[in-house]
Amino acid sequence: MIELVYLLTATHITILCVTIFLHRGQAHRGLIFHPILSHFMRFWLWLTTGMVTKQWVAIHRKHHRYSDLNGDPHSPHVYGFWKVLFKGALLYHEASKDKDMVNTYGVGTPSDWIEHNIYSNHSRLGIGILFLFNIVLFGWIGALIWGIQMIWIPFWAAGVINGLGHWWGYQNGETRDLSRNISPFGIIIGGECLHNNHHLEPSNPKLSRRWFEFDVGWAWLNLFRFLKLAKLRTELS
């Protein structure tokens, strides 16, 4: 039971760091975080995903620039639905190799000593430490838990959101792309399943628009705002 609680808690924190820090905060600049919270999320993503902030942000911004057209790094209408669903992480990896694209679209991301010397240059070190940590905690079942953690973001974010989120679901408004809301209840993947809502208003950190839609990422953001750990850019005077 403790293994399951750990897995669900850890993967929930990971998806929250992706949607709150990488997506709403870094890519779309809708939020300002207290330095302690900001660095915790950077550290957690390094530990649990190995993703580099500048690369993720650049790829996502390019996705909005060319959404569902040639040039989109991961559109199911360019690469095919099944390829994006099951090989979305490979498309992300290929896009991350384009240094000119990363430098062009990744402007404004963290550029301090620890980013250059640890998080970016040793992006695989974190997940290696996590593997050892899981083994120490749970024995060899920790390796299974680690494997699930490693596929969590590639499947849900790179696969389901980027694939299904541009293929099937309902819309609250028309956009120039084919984005869809997969589900009105954004719990498992942090509210990101409200994908059409996001494409309707990319800079808005709140992804829910209708009374029956629930964005757990926004709920967490309200808690952080209450604790003075986050602010909307629109709240800055």
Secondary structure, 3 states (H helix, E strand, C coil): CHHHHHHHHHHHHHHHHHHHHHHHHHHCCCEEECHHHHHHHHHHHHHHCCCCHHHHHHHHHHHHHCCCCCCCCCCHHHHCHHHHHHHHHHHHHHHHCCHHHHHHHCCCCCCCHHHHHHHHCCCCHHHHHHHHHHHHHHCCHHHHHHHHHHHHHHHHHHHHHHHHHHCCCECCCCCCCCCCECCCEECCCCCCCEHHHHHHCCCCCCCCCCCCCEEHHHHHHHHHHHCCCEEEHHHCC
